[in-house]
Amino acid sequence: MPDDDLSISLLGPIRTERCGYALYLGTPRQREVLAVLALRSGMVMSVAQIVDAIWVGRRPNSVENMVHTYIGRLRRVLEPPGRRPALAQVLRSTRPGYTLDIPDGSVDITQFEWDIKLARAARAQSDLPQALQMFQQALGRWSGPALQEATGPLAEAERIRLTELRQDVVEETTGVRLLLGDDENLISELRWMLAEQPMRERLWELLLVALGQTSRRAEALTAFEDARITLADRLGVEPGHQLQDLHRRLLRSEPVAVRPWWDRRVSV
């Protein structure tokens, strides 16, 4: 398998390194061509598919020639020094287009998804410290908005998917921390997260649990009212079943705990 020392980062600015040294990838459009090929690594991408993945609406004249030019430049960067283009093994010409041939795990998105699988497997085995470590490792792979600067339809669709997955991981990480007893430290973090994303019911659930587990029942009841008003005003809906159940438990002074909502999630 060619170039085990090559790594591609898409969870933030589009970057590539070889043996820890950054490689110059050129203009934003040229970097997006690499991102498209990395998102479909191992698959043949025709020039038409690359164009469709990057450009919408009116396209530049001779856009196909632009793609060929970008590929040629990227090939000179990605192939090891001294390797002739005709012998390219990393970015190969494969009818009817091109293939980025890199080992599994060379792209940080793949590593992010592997970390999540390992974290969820550890949590299923009740190994919460290991689950927390892997969740935090997954989140640590991000250095900014996914596929930063990429504007094409493929990048936008992938950015939406990855951003939602990252938020799921943030919530699952918070749930594991609550199960490990890290209540006090989480309350301020959850309030900050809710200021950014007030429609995320799971964040409200986690806040109510954190407050309830630290004997701050009155604050938890106030938080439920805040959640109810927010959801009604912004979405026109009532709180979901789990949030309402937490509210009832708090009213009855019953213990509250993290609900295993993640058990129903589909694996990455």
For each residue, the residues with C-beta under 8 A, 3 or more apart:
1: 4 101 102 103
2: 89 90 101 102
3: 6 18 78 80 89 90 102 103 106
4: 1 103 106
5: 18 19
6: 3 16 17 18 78 90 102 106
7: 16 17 18 106 107 108
8: 14 15 16 34 38 102 106 107 108
9: 12 13 14 15 16 17 107 108 143
10: 14 35 38 39 107 108 109 146 147
11: 108 109 112 141 142 143 144 146 162
12: 9 15 142 143 144 145 146 148
13: 9 143 144 148 149
14: 8 9 10 25 31 32 34 35 147 148 149 150
15: 8 9 12 22 25
16: 6 7 8 9 22 23 25 34 77 78
17: 6 7 9 20 21 22 23
18: 3 5 6 7 21 23 80
19: 5
20: 17
21: 17 18
22: 15 16 17
23: 16 17 18 77 78
24: 77
25: 14 15 16 30 31 34 74 77
26: 30 31 70 73 74 77
27: 30 31
28: 31 32 149 150
29: 32 33 54 66 70
30: 25 26 27 33 34 70 73 74
31: 14 25 26 27 28 34 35 149 150
32: 14 28 29 35 36 54 147 149 150 151 152 155
33: 29 30 36 37 50 54 67 70 71 74
34: 8 14 16 25 30 31 37 38 74 78 100
35: 10 14 31 32 38 39 147 150 155
36: 32 33 39 40 45 50 53 54 152 154 155
37: 33 34 40 41 45 50 91 98 99 100
38: 8 10 34 35 41 100 102 107
39: 10 35 36 107 109 154 158
40: 36 37 43 45 100
41: 37 38 100 101 102 106 107
42: 99 100 101 102
43: 40 99
44: 94 95 96 97 98 99
45: 36 37 40 49 50 53 97 98 99
46: 49 50 96 97
47: 50 51 64 67 68 96 97 98
48: 51 52 64
49: 45 46 52 53 97
50: 33 36 37 45 46 47 53 54 67 97 98
51: 47 48 54 55 59 63 64 67
52: 48 49 55 153
53: 36 45 49 50 152 153 154 155
54: 29 32 33 36 50 51 151 152 153 154 155
55: 51 52 59 60 63 152
56: 152 153
57:
58:
59: 51 55 63
60: 55 63 66
61:
62: 65 66
63: 51 55 59 60 66 67
64: 47 48 51 67 68
65: 62 68 69
66: 29 60 62 63 69 70
67: 33 47 50 51 63 64 70 71
68: 47 64 65 71 72
69: 65 66 72 73
70: 26 29 30 33 66 67 73 74
71: 33 67 68 74 75 91 98
72: 68 69 75 76 85
73: 26 30 69 70 76 77
74: 25 26 30 33 34 70 71 77 78 91
75: 71 72 78 79 85 88 90 91
76: 72 73 79 85
77: 16 23 24 25 26 73 74
78: 3 6 16 23 34 74 75 90 91
79: 75 76 83 85 88 89 90 91
80: 3 18 83
81:
82:
83: 79 80 87 88 89
84: 87 88
85: 72 75 76 79 88
86:
87: 83 84
88: 75 79 83 84 85 91 92 93
89: 2 3 79 83 92 101
90: 2 3 6 75 78 79 100 101 102
91: 37 71 74 75 78 79 88 98 99 100 101
92: 88 89 98 99 101
93: 88 97 98
94: 44 97 98 99
95: 44
96: 44 46 47
97: 44 45 46 47 49 50 93 94
98: 37 44 45 47 50 71 91 92 93 94
99: 37 42 43 44 45 91 92 94
100: 34 37 38 40 41 42 90 91
101: 1 2 41 42 89 90 91 92
102: 1 2 3 6 8 38 41 42 90 106 107
103: 1 3 4 106
104: 110
105: 110 111 114
106: 3 4 6 7 8 41 102 103 110
107: 7 8 9 10 38 39 41 102 110 111
108: 7 8 9 10 11 111 112 141
109: 10 11 39 112 113 146 162
110: 104 105 106 107 113 114
111: 105 107 108 114 115 141
112: 11 108 109 115 116 138 141 142 162
113: 109 110 116 117 165 268
114: 105 110 111 117 118
115: 111 112 118 119 134 135 137 138 141
116: 112 113 119 120 134 135 138 165 169 268
117: 113 114 120 121 267 268
118: 114 115 121 122 134
119: 115 116 122 123 130 131 132 133 134 135 138 169 172
120: 116 117 123 124 131 172 262 265 267
121: 117 118 124 125
122: 118 119 125 127 128 130 131 134
123: 119 120 126 127 128 131 172 176 262
124: 120 121
125: 121 122
126: 123
127: 122 123 130 131
128: 122 123 131 132 176 179 180
129: 132 133 180
130: 119 122 127 133 134
131: 119 120 122 123 127 128 134 135 176
132: 119 128 129 135 136 173 176 177 180
133: 119 129 130 136 137
134: 115 116 118 119 122 130 131 137 138
135: 115 116 119 131 132 138 139 169 172 173 176
136: 132 133 139 140 173
137: 115 133 134 140 141
138: 112 115 116 119 134 135 141 169
139: 135 136 142 166 169 170 173
140: 136 137
141: 11 108 111 112 115 137 138
142: 11 12 112 139 146 166
143: 9 11 12 13
144: 11 12 13 148
145: 12 148 159 163
146: 10 11 12 109 142 158 159 162 163 166
147: 10 14 32 35 150 155 158 159 162
148: 12 13 14 144 145
149: 13 14 28 31 32
150: 14 28 31 32 35 147 155 156 159
151: 32 54 155 156
152: 32 36 53 54 55 56 155 156
153: 52 53 54 56 156 157
154: 36 39 53 54 157 158
155: 32 35 36 53 54 147 150 151 152 158 159
156: 150 151 152 153 159 160
157: 153 154 160 161
158: 39 146 147 154 155 161 162
159: 145 146 147 150 155 156 162 163
160: 156 157 163 164
161: 157 158 164 165
162: 11 109 112 146 147 158 159 165 166
163: 145 146 159 160 166 167
164: 160 161 167 168
165: 113 116 161 162 168 169 268
166: 139 142 146 162 163 169 170
167: 163 164 170 171 197 200
168: 164 165 171 172 265
169: 116 119 135 138 139 165 166 172 173
170: 139 166 167 173 174 193
171: 167 168 174 175 200 202 203 206
172: 119 120 123 135 168 169 175 176 262
173: 132 135 136 139 169 170 176 177
174: 170 171 177 178 186 189 190 203 206
175: 171 172 178 179 206 258 262
176: 123 128 131 132 135 172 173 179 180
177: 132 173 174 180 182 185 186
178: 174 175 181 182 183 186 206 209 210 213 258
179: 128 175 176 258
180: 128 129 132 176 177
181: 178
182: 177 178 185 186
183: 178 186 187 210 213 214
184: 187 214
185: 177 182 188 189
186: 174 177 178 182 183 189 190 206 210
187: 183 184 190 191 207 210 211 214 216
188: 185 191 192
189: 174 185 186 192 193
190: 174 186 187 193 194 203 206 207 210
191: 187 188 194 195 207
192: 188 189 195 196
193: 170 189 190 196 197 200 203
194: 190 191 197 198 200 203 204 207
195: 191 192 198
196: 192 193
197: 167 193 194 200 203
198: 194 195 230 234
199: 230 231 234 235
200: 167 171 193 194 197 203 204
201: 204 205 227 231 239 240 242 243
202: 171 205 206 261
203: 171 174 190 193 194 197 200 206 207
204: 194 200 201 207 208 223 224 227 239 243
205: 201 202 208 209 242 243 246 259 261
206: 171 174 175 178 186 190 202 203 209 210 258
207: 187 190 191 194 203 204 210 211 220 223
208: 204 205 211 212 220 223 224 243 246 247 250 256
209: 178 205 206 212 213 246 256 257 258
210: 178 183 186 187 190 206 207 213 214
211: 187 207 208 214 216 217 219 220 223
212: 208 209 215 216 217 220 246 249 250 255 256
213: 178 183 209 210 256 257
214: 183 184 187 210 211
215: 212
216: 187 211 212 219 220
217: 211 212 220 221 250 253
218: 221 222
219: 211 216 222 223
220: 207 208 211 212 216 217 223 224 250 256
221: 217 218 224 225 247 250 251
222: 218 219 225 226
223: 204 207 208 211 219 220 226 227
224: 204 208 220 221 227 228 239 243 246 247 250
225: 221 222 228 229
226: 222 223 229 230
227: 201 204 223 224 230 231 239 243
228: 224 225 231 232 238 239
229: 225 226 232 233
230: 198 199 226 227 233 234
231: 199 201 227 228 234 235 237 238 239
232: 228 229 235 236 237 238
233: 229 230
234: 198 199 230 231
235: 199 231 232
236: 232
237: 231 232
238: 228 231 232 244
239: 201 204 224 227 228 231 243 244 247
240: 201 243 244
241: 244 245
242: 201 205 245 246 259 261
243: 201 204 205 208 224 227 239 240 246 247
244: 238 239 240 241 247 248
245: 241 242 248 249
246: 205 208 209 212 224 242 243 249 250 256
247: 208 221 224 239 243 244 250 251
248: 244 245 251 252
249: 212 245 246 252 254 255 256
250: 208 212 217 220 221 224 246 247 253 254 256
251: 221 247 248
252: 248 249
253: 217 250
254: 249 250
255: 212 249
256: 208 209 212 213 220 246 249 250
257: 209 213
258: 175 178 179 206 209
259: 205 242
260: 263
261: 202 205 242 264 265
262: 120 123 172 175 265
263: 260
264: 261
265: 120 168 261 262
266:
267: 117 120
268: 113 116 117 165
